[in-house]
Amino acid sequence: MAALAILALYLALAFEWTYSSGERAGWIQKFSHKGWICKTWEGELTMVSLPGAAPEKFAFTVRDEAVAEQVNRNMGQRVLLHYEQHRGLPGSCFGETGYWVDSVRLAGAP
């Protein structure tokens, strides 16, 4: 029973504690609803710092259906993704990446 309580406390802390947060700008390259049992939205943002430079890819997870709808609506346009990084969560049921996007807006929009 104590082990179960410790596990529950650990998971609660891992969900609430944010290792880092920030924004990434670029174009959504792919976005799909994935998972056998636990379905999450998984995407890839392509970022280009200089013309002619090789693009850097940022893999991210969206857990909120409203945010996933915003991402889908803004595909093909330059966007800013706000994310929080969560570390230490077991398995892929919480997402394939530790980068959880919680908002999206068009780049250049206020």
Phi and psi restraints in degrees (value plus and minus 20) as a CYANA .aco file:
   2 ALA   PHI     -85.7   -45.7
   2 ALA   PSI     -57.1   -17.1
   3 ALA   PHI     -83.6   -43.6
   3 ALA   PSI     -59.4   -19.4
   4 LEU   PHI     -85.3   -45.3
   4 LEU   PSI     -60.2   -20.2
   5 ALA   PHI     -85.6   -45.6
   5 ALA   PSI     -60.6   -20.6
   6 ILE   PHI     -85.1   -45.1
   6 ILE   PSI     -62.7   -22.7
   7 LEU   PHI     -81.8   -41.8
   7 LEU   PSI     -64.1   -24.1
   8 ALA   PHI     -82.4   -42.4
   8 ALA   PSI     -62.2   -22.2
   9 LEU   PHI     -84.7   -44.7
   9 LEU   PSI     -63.3   -23.3
  10 TYR   PHI     -79.9   -39.9
  10 TYR   PSI     -67.6   -27.6
  11 LEU   PHI     -84.1   -44.1
  11 LEU   PSI     -59.7   -19.7
  12 ALA   PHI     -82.2   -42.2
  12 ALA   PSI     -62.7   -22.7
  13 LEU   PHI     -86.2   -46.2
  13 LEU   PSI     -62.1   -22.1
  14 ALA   PHI     -84.5   -44.5
  14 ALA   PSI     -55.6   -15.6
  15 PHE   PHI     -89.3   -49.3
  15 PHE   PSI     -60.9   -20.9
  16 GLU   PHI    -105.3   -65.3
  16 GLU   PSI     -52.1   -12.1
  17 TRP   PHI    -102.0   -62.0
  17 TRP   PSI     107.2   147.2
  18 THR   PHI    -123.5   -83.5
  18 THR   PSI     101.8   141.8
  19 TYR   PHI     -89.7   -49.7
  19 TYR   PSI     -64.6   -24.6
  20 SER   PHI    -173.8  -133.8
  20 SER   PSI     143.6   183.6
  21 SER   PHI    -168.2  -128.2
  21 SER   PSI     137.8   177.8
  22 GLY   PHI     154.5   194.5
  22 GLY   PSI    -185.4  -145.4
  23 GLU   PHI    -150.1  -110.1
  23 GLU   PSI     129.3   169.3
  24 ARG   PHI    -149.4  -109.4
  24 ARG   PSI     120.2   160.2
  25 ALA   PHI    -135.1   -95.1
  25 ALA   PSI     121.9   161.9
  26 GLY   PHI     144.6   184.6
  26 GLY   PSI    -179.1  -139.1
  27 TRP   PHI    -134.7   -94.7
  27 TRP   PSI     113.8   153.8
  28 ILE   PHI     -89.0   -49.0
  28 ILE   PSI      98.4   138.4
  29 GLN   PHI    -110.5   -70.5
  29 GLN   PSI     -60.8   -20.8
  30 LYS   PHI    -170.4  -130.4
  30 LYS   PSI     132.8   172.8
  31 PHE   PHI    -177.2  -137.2
  31 PHE   PSI     101.5   141.5
  32 SER   PHI    -167.0  -127.0
  32 SER   PSI     136.0   176.0
  33 HIS   PHI    -112.5   -72.5
  33 HIS   PSI      93.7   133.7
  34 LYS   PHI    -147.9  -107.9
  34 LYS   PSI     139.1   179.1
  35 GLY   PHI     106.6   146.6
  35 GLY   PSI     123.5   163.5
  36 TRP   PHI     -93.8   -53.8
  36 TRP   PSI     -73.1   -33.1
  37 ILE   PHI    -131.7   -91.7
  37 ILE   PSI     -72.2   -32.2
  38 CYS   PHI    -113.8   -73.8
  38 CYS   PSI      85.6   125.6
  39 LYS   PHI    -106.4   -66.4
  39 LYS   PSI     108.9   148.9
  40 THR   PHI    -154.2  -114.2
  40 THR   PSI     138.9   178.9
  41 TRP   PHI    -109.6   -69.6
  41 TRP   PSI     105.9   145.9
  42 GLU   PHI    -140.0  -100.0
  42 GLU   PSI     115.3   155.3
  43 GLY   PHI    -161.3  -121.3
  43 GLY   PSI     154.3   194.3
  44 GLU   PHI    -160.2  -120.2
  44 GLU   PSI     105.5   145.5
  45 LEU   PHI    -125.1   -85.1
  45 LEU   PSI     110.5   150.5
  46 THR   PHI    -118.8   -78.8
  46 THR   PSI     104.6   144.6
  47 MET   PHI    -135.5   -95.5
  47 MET   PSI     113.2   153.2
  48 VAL   PHI    -141.9  -101.9
  48 VAL   PSI     101.9   141.9
  49 SER   PHI    -108.1   -68.1
  49 SER   PSI     -58.3   -18.3
  50 LEU   PHI    -154.5  -114.5
  50 LEU   PSI     124.5   164.5
  51 PRO   PHI     -78.6   -38.6
  51 PRO   PSI     113.8   153.8
  52 GLY   PHI      68.1   108.1
  52 GLY   PSI     -31.2     8.8
  53 ALA   PHI    -100.5   -60.5
  53 ALA   PSI     133.9   173.9
  54 ALA   PHI     -87.2   -47.2
  54 ALA   PSI     112.8   152.8
  55 PRO   PHI     -90.7   -50.7
  55 PRO   PSI     126.9   166.9
  56 GLU   PHI    -119.5   -79.5
  56 GLU   PSI     120.9   160.9
  57 LYS   PHI    -127.9   -87.9
  57 LYS   PSI     119.3   159.3
  58 PHE   PHI    -140.3  -100.3
  58 PHE   PSI      90.7   130.7
  59 ALA   PHI    -105.7   -65.7
  59 ALA   PSI     117.4   157.4
  60 PHE   PHI    -165.0  -125.0
  60 PHE   PSI     144.4   184.4
  61 THR   PHI    -142.8  -102.8
  61 THR   PSI     120.5   160.5
  62 VAL   PHI    -139.2   -99.2
  62 VAL   PSI     104.5   144.5
  63 ARG   PHI    -124.0   -84.0
  63 ARG   PSI     -33.2     6.8
  64 ASP   PHI    -123.4   -83.4
  64 ASP   PSI     105.6   145.6
  65 GLU   PHI     -81.3   -41.3
  65 GLU   PSI     -56.1   -16.1
  66 ALA   PHI     -85.5   -45.5
  66 ALA   PSI     -59.7   -19.7
  67 VAL   PHI     -89.2   -49.2
  67 VAL   PSI     -59.4   -19.4
  68 ALA   PHI     -80.1   -40.1
  68 ALA   PSI     -59.3   -19.3
  69 GLU   PHI     -84.1   -44.1
  69 GLU   PSI     -60.3   -20.3
  70 GLN   PHI     -83.2   -43.2
  70 GLN   PSI     -62.9   -22.9
  71 VAL   PHI     -80.6   -40.6
  71 VAL   PSI     -68.5   -28.5
  72 ASN   PHI     -79.6   -39.6
  72 ASN   PSI     -60.3   -20.3
  73 ARG   PHI     -86.4   -46.4
  73 ARG   PSI     -49.8    -9.8
  74 ASN   PHI    -123.1   -83.1
  74 ASN   PSI      -6.2    33.8
  75 MET   PHI     -81.5   -41.5
  75 MET   PSI     121.0   161.0
  76 GLY   PHI      68.4   108.4
  76 GLY   PSI     -23.2    16.8
  77 GLN   PHI    -138.9   -98.9
  77 GLN   PSI     135.7   175.7
  78 ARG   PHI     -93.8   -53.8
  78 ARG   PSI     106.3   146.3
  79 VAL   PHI    -146.9  -106.9
  79 VAL   PSI     142.8   182.8
  80 LEU   PHI    -133.0   -93.0
  80 LEU   PSI     103.7   143.7
  81 LEU   PHI    -125.8   -85.8
  81 LEU   PSI     107.0   147.0
  82 HIS   PHI    -115.6   -75.6
  82 HIS   PSI     112.0   152.0
  83 TYR   PHI    -153.3  -113.3
  83 TYR   PSI     140.6   180.6
  84 GLU   PHI    -145.3  -105.3
  84 GLU   PSI     114.6   154.6
  85 GLN   PHI    -116.5   -76.5
  85 GLN   PSI     106.2   146.2
  86 HIS   PHI    -136.4   -96.4
  86 HIS   PSI     109.7   149.7
  87 ARG   PHI    -137.1   -97.1
  87 ARG   PSI     133.7   173.7
  88 GLY   PHI      68.6   108.6
  88 GLY   PSI     -12.3    27.7
  89 LEU   PHI    -104.1   -64.1
  89 LEU   PSI     113.0   153.0
  90 PRO   PHI     -97.7   -57.7
  90 PRO   PSI     123.3   163.3
  91 GLY   PHI      51.9    91.9
  91 GLY   PSI    -195.7  -155.7
  92 SER   PHI    -127.7   -87.7
  92 SER   PSI     -10.0    30.0
  93 CYS   PHI     -88.2   -48.2
  93 CYS   PSI     -41.2    -1.2
  94 PHE   PHI    -116.9   -76.9
  94 PHE   PSI     -18.3    21.7
  95 GLY   PHI     107.8   147.8
  95 GLY   PSI     132.8   172.8
  96 GLU   PHI     -96.8   -56.8
  96 GLU   PSI     -39.3     0.7
  97 THR   PHI    -141.3  -101.3
  97 THR   PSI     146.5   186.5
  98 GLY   PHI    -111.6   -71.6
  98 GLY   PSI     -19.5    20.5
  99 TYR   PHI    -117.3   -77.3
  99 TYR   PSI      84.5   124.5
 100 TRP   PHI    -120.2   -80.2
 100 TRP   PSI      93.4   133.4
 101 VAL   PHI     -99.9   -59.9
 101 VAL   PSI     109.1   149.1
 102 ASP   PHI    -136.5   -96.5
 102 ASP   PSI     -25.4    14.6
 103 SER   PHI    -180.2  -140.2
 103 SER   PSI     134.2   174.2
 104 VAL   PHI    -161.2  -121.2
 104 VAL   PSI     119.7   159.7
 105 ARG   PHI    -167.2  -127.2
 105 ARG   PSI     137.8   177.8
 106 LEU   PHI     -87.5   -47.5
 106 LEU   PSI     118.1   158.1
 107 ALA   PHI     -86.4   -46.4
 107 ALA   PSI     116.0   156.0
 108 GLY   PHI      71.7   111.7
 108 GLY   PSI     -33.3     6.7
 109 ALA   PHI    -104.2   -64.2
 109 ALA   PSI     127.1   167.1
